[in-house]
């Protein structure tokens, strides 16, 4: 930018932005040290389940000699579209399972104590006798 006597640098910069919006600007910040190939590999491993946490990604990157901090790894994963989530605790029952259980309970609600004594509840563990 050329200096114009009597006009401040900020004024020149303002008019340059106003009248030449199509010009390309430099990107701020440090360039990434991790290649797009490595990022694609990490994305695939995260989706497949080989890498599950940011800490495992961080240790993998350090093992292949990428100097990156843990929080840098978290930021990179966030920029890749991965966000930290707390797994919801819920029973692994679907609606059809619940209906089957209710049907079974209604069918057996009039059983006597002797009937229940003959019933064997099992977690399907194999026991050789």
C-alpha positions as CSV (number, residue, x, y, z in Angstrom):
1,X,0.0,0.0,0.0
2,X,1.5,3.3,-1.0
3,X,1.7,6.2,1.4
4,X,-0.4,9.2,0.5
5,X,0.6,12.4,2.3
6,X,-2.1,13.6,4.8
7,X,-4.1,10.3,4.7
8,X,-3.7,7.7,7.4
9,X,-3.0,4.1,6.8
10,X,-6.3,3.0,8.3
11,X,-8.2,5.3,5.9
12,X,-6.4,3.8,2.9
13,X,-7.0,0.3,4.2
14,X,-10.7,1.0,4.6
15,X,-11.1,2.3,1.0
16,X,-9.1,-0.5,-0.3
17,X,-11.5,-3.0,1.3
18,X,-14.5,-1.0,0.1
19,X,-13.5,-0.8,-3.6
20,X,-11.6,-4.1,-4.1
21,X,-13.7,-6.8,-2.2
22,X,-12.6,-9.5,-4.7
23,X,-8.9,-9.4,-3.7
24,X,-7.6,-12.4,-1.9
25,X,-6.4,-12.0,1.6
26,X,-3.8,-14.0,3.5
27,X,-5.0,-16.5,6.1
28,X,-4.3,-15.6,9.7
29,X,-2.7,-18.0,12.1
30,X,-0.2,-20.8,11.9
31,X,-0.5,-23.3,9.1
32,X,-1.5,-26.8,10.1
33,X,1.3,-29.4,10.5
34,X,-1.0,-32.3,9.8
35,X,-1.6,-33.2,6.2
36,X,-5.1,-33.7,4.7
37,X,-4.1,-37.4,4.1
38,X,-3.4,-37.9,7.8
39,X,-6.7,-36.1,8.6
40,X,-8.6,-38.4,6.2
41,X,-7.0,-41.4,7.8
42,X,-7.9,-40.2,11.3
43,X,-11.5,-39.6,10.2
44,X,-11.7,-43.1,8.8
45,X,-10.3,-44.6,12.0
46,X,-12.7,-42.6,14.2
47,X,-15.7,-43.7,12.1
48,X,-14.6,-47.4,12.1
49,X,-14.0,-47.3,15.9
50,X,-10.2,-48.0,15.9
51,X,-9.7,-44.7,17.5
52,X,-12.4,-43.7,20.0
53,X,-11.2,-40.7,22.0
54,X,-9.2,-37.5,21.5
55,X,-6.5,-38.9,23.7
56,X,-6.1,-42.0,21.5
57,X,-5.9,-39.7,18.4
58,X,-3.3,-37.5,20.2
59,X,-1.2,-40.5,21.2
60,X,-1.4,-41.8,17.6
61,X,-0.2,-38.5,16.2
62,X,2.7,-38.4,18.6
63,X,3.7,-41.9,17.7
64,X,4.0,-40.9,14.0
65,X,6.1,-37.8,15.1
66,X,3.6,-35.0,14.8
67,X,4.3,-32.5,17.5
68,X,0.8,-31.4,18.5
69,X,-0.6,-30.8,21.9
70,X,-3.7,-32.5,23.3
71,X,-5.9,-29.4,23.0
72,X,-4.6,-28.8,19.5
73,X,-5.8,-32.3,18.7
74,X,-9.3,-31.5,20.2
75,X,-9.5,-28.4,18.1
76,X,-8.5,-30.3,15.0
77,X,-11.2,-33.0,15.7
78,X,-13.7,-30.2,16.2
79,X,-12.9,-28.6,12.9
80,X,-13.2,-32.1,11.3
81,X,-16.8,-32.3,12.6
82,X,-16.2,-34.5,15.6
83,X,-17.5,-33.3,19.0
84,X,-17.3,-34.7,22.5
85,X,-20.5,-36.3,23.7
86,X,-21.4,-38.1,26.8
87,X,-23.0,-41.5,26.0
88,X,-26.6,-41.6,27.0
89,X,-27.5,-44.3,29.5
90,X,-30.5,-46.2,28.3
91,X,-31.6,-49.8,28.3
92,X,-31.0,-51.7,25.1
93,X,-34.7,-52.5,24.7
94,X,-36.6,-51.7,21.7
95,X,-40.4,-51.2,21.6
96,X,-40.9,-54.8,20.4
97,X,-38.8,-56.1,23.3
98,X,-40.9,-54.1,25.8
99,X,-44.1,-55.4,24.3
100,X,-42.9,-59.0,24.4
101,X,-41.9,-58.6,28.1
102,X,-45.3,-57.1,28.9
103,X,-47.1,-59.9,27.1
104,X,-45.0,-62.5,29.0
105,X,-45.7,-60.9,32.3
106,X,-49.5,-60.7,31.7
107,X,-49.5,-64.4,30.7
108,X,-47.7,-65.4,33.9
109,X,-49.3,-63.0,36.4
110,X,-51.6,-65.8,37.9
111,X,-48.8,-68.3,38.6
112,X,-48.6,-69.7,42.1
113,X,-45.5,-69.9,44.2
114,X,-44.9,-73.6,43.2
115,X,-45.1,-72.6,39.5
116,X,-42.4,-70.0,40.0
117,X,-40.2,-72.5,41.9
118,X,-40.1,-74.7,38.8
119,X,-39.0,-71.8,36.7
120,X,-35.3,-71.5,36.0
121,X,-34.0,-67.9,35.3
122,X,-30.8,-68.0,33.4
123,X,-28.4,-65.5,31.8
124,X,-27.8,-68.2,29.2
125,X,-24.4,-69.1,30.7
126,X,-23.4,-72.6,29.5
127,X,-22.8,-74.9,32.5
128,X,-21.5,-78.5,31.8
129,X,-22.9,-80.9,34.4
